[in-house]
Amino acid sequence: MLDLQLGFIGAGSMAEAMITGILRNQLLKKDNIWVTNRENKVRLDELRNKYGIQMTEDKKELLKKVQVVVLAMKPKDMEHALDELKEWIYPSHLLISVAAGVSTQVIEESFPYPVPIIRAMPNTSSTIGLSATALCKGNWATPHHIETAKEIFRAIGSVCEVEEKDIDIVTGLSGSGPAYVYYLVEALMGAGIREGLEPEVARELTIQTLLGAAQMLITTKEEPSLLRKKVTSPGGTTMAGLQTLDDYRFVEAIHSAVARATERSREMGQFIVNARGNRSVEITNQSNL
């Protein structure tokens, strides 16, 4: 069990998923978890009643009590949040951001002194403790900070550390990845129904097939290409299906989806950088009037 106070700025689904995992794994006591958000007191009361954690509408109070702060707001709200919080955040805090596209540099530049920043990219499977989370550190984060963040995110799944230059790729791959898988499941179920299966049968067969294939990858530790070849008999049904996927450029479509999501993450980050730059120019111009 960690001996620290943890605060969440933002009370959405990601914050709740992390809180659920942390309490399930007894990583922290309920009294050691704090949450606040921009203005939705009803949501704060809901989380307090459901999990027994601490809530406050006063962000200054939260920041005085905690050592680790999870920035769990949407990327578009990050600039406003940092401007609001910066006078109460100190080098003794560890900030962990789960906002897609917002670089550690952007967050670091919000403060006049060094503040340890770690950027995290979990995914929605964190709700059931099966997230794939990647972490990268800013200029002032130490190995101890990274290890603290890893302990927190292990409560909701697996964790790896990457360079920040790769975090947008992580966003496009595992951050957005569950949606690609759900889309595939939709397509497989739809195909089964179109060919004559009852919807509940198509759903059960599709989900179990997906679960079994994932477990085969975990258990055998074999490469997916090898497992695919073991299923594919020359001239058989699987080969016919795979050839059709190749005709429709299935692999190219997946590669393009990950590439576009990666690009979008970079665009979001650049938008925030540009917005901050424009605001700085505006403030400078006003001061010169």
C-alpha positions in Angstrom: 0.0 0.0 0.0 1.3 3.4 -1.0 1.8 6.0 1.7 0.6 9.1 -0.1 -2.3 11.3 -0.8 -3.6 11.2 -4.4 -5.8 13.8 -6.0 -7.8 13.9 -9.2 -8.5 17.1 -11.1 -11.4 15.9 -13.2 -14.0 13.4 -12.3 -14.8 11.6 -15.6 -14.7 8.0 -16.6 -10.9 7.7 -16.6 -10.7 9.1 -13.0 -13.4 6.7 -11.9 -11.7 3.8 -13.6 -8.4 4.6 -11.8 -10.1 5.0 -8.5 -11.9 1.6 -8.9 -8.6 -0.1 -9.7 -6.7 1.6 -6.9 -9.3 0.6 -4.3 -9.8 -2.9 -5.7 -6.0 -3.6 -5.4 -5.8 -1.8 -2.0 -3.1 0.5 -3.3 -4.5 3.4 -1.2 -7.0 3.9 1.5 -10.3 5.6 0.6 -9.3 8.5 2.9 -6.1 9.0 0.8 -8.0 9.7 -2.5 -9.3 13.1 -3.3 -11.3 14.3 -6.3 -12.5 17.6 -7.6 -13.7 18.9 -11.0 -14.6 22.2 -12.7 -18.1 22.7 -11.6 -20.2 19.4 -11.4 -20.9 18.9 -7.6 -23.5 16.2 -8.4 -20.7 14.1 -10.0 -18.4 14.6 -7.0 -21.2 13.5 -4.6 -21.8 10.5 -6.8 -18.1 9.4 -6.6 -18.0 10.1 -2.8 -21.1 8.0 -2.1 -20.0 5.2 -4.4 -16.4 4.8 -3.3 -16.2 6.6 0.1 -13.4 8.8 -1.1 -12.8 12.5 -0.3 -14.3 15.2 -2.5 -13.9 19.0 -2.5 -15.0 21.8 -4.7 -11.9 23.8 -3.6 -9.0 22.9 -5.8 -6.6 24.8 -3.5 -7.7 22.6 -0.6 -7.0 19.5 -2.6 -3.6 20.6 -3.7 -2.6 21.4 -0.1 -3.5 17.8 0.9 -2.0 15.7 -1.9 1.5 14.8 -3.1 0.4 13.3 -6.5 -2.1 15.0 -8.8 -3.7 13.3 -11.7 -4.7 15.8 -14.4 -7.8 13.9 -15.7 -9.5 16.7 -17.6 -10.1 16.8 -21.4 -7.2 18.2 -23.5 -9.2 21.3 -24.4 -9.6 22.1 -20.8 -6.0 21.7 -19.9 -4.8 25.3 -20.5 -7.6 26.7 -18.3 -6.9 24.2 -15.6 -3.2 24.9 -15.5 -3.8 28.7 -15.4 -6.2 28.1 -12.5 -3.9 25.7 -10.5 -0.4 27.0 -11.1 -0.1 29.2 -8.0 -0.9 26.2 -5.8 1.3 23.6 -7.5 4.9 23.2 -6.2 8.0 21.2 -7.1 7.0 18.8 -4.2 4.0 17.7 -6.3 4.1 15.0 -8.9 1.7 15.8 -11.8 0.4 12.9 -13.9 -1.5 13.9 -17.0 -3.8 11.6 -18.9 -4.8 14.2 -21.4 -4.1 13.1 -25.0 -1.9 15.4 -27.1 -0.7 17.6 -24.2 3.1 17.4 -24.0 5.1 17.5 -20.7 6.8 20.6 -22.1 3.5 22.4 -22.4 2.7 21.6 -18.8 6.2 22.4 -17.5 6.1 25.8 -19.2 3.0 26.7 -17.1 5.2 27.0 -14.0 8.0 29.4 -13.1 9.9 26.5 -11.4 10.7 22.8 -12.0 7.6 20.6 -11.4 7.9 16.8 -12.0 5.5 15.8 -14.8 4.6 12.3 -16.1 2.4 11.8 -19.1 0.2 8.7 -19.2 -1.8 7.1 -21.9 -4.2 4.4 -20.5 -7.2 3.2 -22.4 -10.9 2.5 -21.6 -10.2 -1.1 -20.6 -8.9 0.4 -17.3 -12.5 0.2 -16.2 -12.1 -3.6 -15.7 -8.4 -3.5 -14.7 -7.1 -4.4 -18.2 -5.7 -1.2 -19.5 -2.5 -1.0 -21.6 -0.9 2.1 -20.2 2.3 3.8 -21.5 4.2 6.4 -19.4 6.8 9.0 -20.4 8.5 11.5 -18.1 9.2 15.2 -18.3 12.5 16.9 -17.6 12.1 17.0 -13.8 10.6 13.5 -13.1 13.0 11.1 -11.3 13.1 7.3 -11.4 11.2 7.4 -8.0 8.4 9.5 -9.7 8.2 7.0 -12.6 8.0 4.0 -10.1 5.2 5.8 -8.2 3.3 6.3 -11.4 3.8 2.7 -12.5 2.4 1.4 -9.1 -0.7 3.6 -9.6 -1.3 2.4 -13.2 -0.6 -1.2 -12.5 -3.8 -1.1 -10.5 -5.7 -0.8 -13.7 -3.6 -3.0 -16.0 -0.2 -3.4 -17.6 2.3 -0.5 -17.8 5.3 0.3 -20.0 7.6 3.3 -20.3 8.3 5.0 -23.6 10.0 8.1 -24.8 7.7 11.1 -25.2 8.3 11.2 -29.0 6.5 7.8 -29.1 3.5 8.7 -26.9 1.4 9.9 -29.8 1.9 6.6 -31.5 0.8 4.9 -28.2 -2.3 7.1 -28.4 -3.1 5.9 -31.9 -2.4 2.2 -31.1 -3.5 1.3 -27.6 -5.3 4.5 -26.6 -7.7 4.3 -29.5 -7.2 0.5 -30.0 -10.2 -0.7 -28.1 -12.5 1.2 -30.5 -10.9 -0.6 -33.5 -11.5 -4.0 -31.7 -15.1 -3.1 -31.0 -15.5 -2.1 -34.6 -14.1 -5.5 -35.7 -16.5 -7.2 -33.3 -19.4 -5.3 -34.7 -18.4 -6.4 -38.2 -18.0 -10.0 -37.3 -21.3 -10.1 -35.4 -23.0 -8.4 -38.3 -21.6 -10.8 -40.8 -22.8 -13.8 -38.7 -26.3 -12.3 -38.5 -26.4 -11.5 -42.2 -25.5 -15.1 -43.0 -28.3 -16.4 -40.8 -27.2 -16.7 -37.2 -29.4 -15.4 -34.3 -27.9 -12.2 -32.9 -27.2 -13.7 -29.4 -25.4 -16.6 -31.0 -23.3 -14.4 -33.3 -22.4 -12.2 -30.3 -21.4 -15.2 -28.1 -19.3 -16.8 -30.8 -17.6 -13.6 -31.8 -16.7 -12.6 -28.2 -15.4 -16.0 -27.3 -13.4 -16.2 -30.5 -11.8 -12.9 -29.6 -11.1 -13.9 -26.0 -9.6 -17.2 -27.1 -7.3 -15.7 -29.7 -6.1 -13.1 -27.1 -5.4 -15.8 -24.6 -3.6 -17.9 -27.2 -1.2 -15.0 -27.7 -0.7 -14.6 -24.0 -0.3 -18.3 -23.2 1.8 -19.5 -26.1 3.9 -16.3 -26.5 4.0 -17.1 -30.2 4.0 -14.4 -32.9 0.5 -13.6 -34.2 1.7 -14.4 -37.7 2.7 -17.9 -36.7 -0.6 -18.5 -34.9 -2.4 -17.2 -38.0 -0.5 -19.7 -40.2 -1.4 -22.6 -37.9 -5.1 -21.8 -38.4 -4.8 -21.4 -42.1 -4.9 -24.6 -44.2 -4.1 -24.4 -47.9 -7.3 -24.1 -49.9 -9.4 -24.0 -46.7 -12.1 -21.7 -45.4 -9.7 -19.5 -43.3 -7.4 -18.9 -46.3 -10.4 -17.9 -48.4 -11.5 -15.4 -45.8 -8.0 -14.0 -45.4 -7.6 -13.6 -49.1 -10.8 -11.6 -49.1 -9.5 -9.3 -46.3 -6.3 -8.8 -48.4 -8.4 -7.9 -51.4 -10.0 -5.2 -49.3 -6.6 -4.1 -48.0 -7.4 -5.0 -44.4 -3.8 -4.5 -43.1 -3.4 -1.2 -44.9 -6.7 0.0 -43.4 -5.5 -0.8 -39.9 -2.1 0.8 -40.5 -3.8 3.9 -41.8 -6.2 4.1 -38.8 -3.3 4.0 -36.3 -1.4 6.5 -38.4 -4.3 8.9 -38.6 -5.1 8.7 -34.9 -1.4 9.3 -34.1 -1.4 12.3 -36.4 -4.6 13.6 -34.7 -2.9 13.3 -31.3 0.0 15.4 -32.6 -2.5 17.9 -34.1 -4.2 18.3 -30.8 -0.9 18.9 -29.1 0.1 21.5 -31.6 -3.3 23.2 -31.3 -2.7 23.7 -27.6 0.9 25.0 -28.2 -0.5 27.5 -30.8 -3.3 28.6 -28.5 -0.8 29.3 -25.7 1.5 31.1 -28.1 -1.3 33.3 -29.4 -2.4 34.1 -25.9 1.1 35.1 -24.9 1.2 37.5 -27.9 -2.1 38.9 -26.9 -1.1 39.5 -23.3 2.2 41.1 -24.5 0.3 43.4 -26.9 -2.1 44.4 -24.2 0.8 45.2 -21.8 2.3 47.5 -24.5 -0.8 49.6 -24.9 
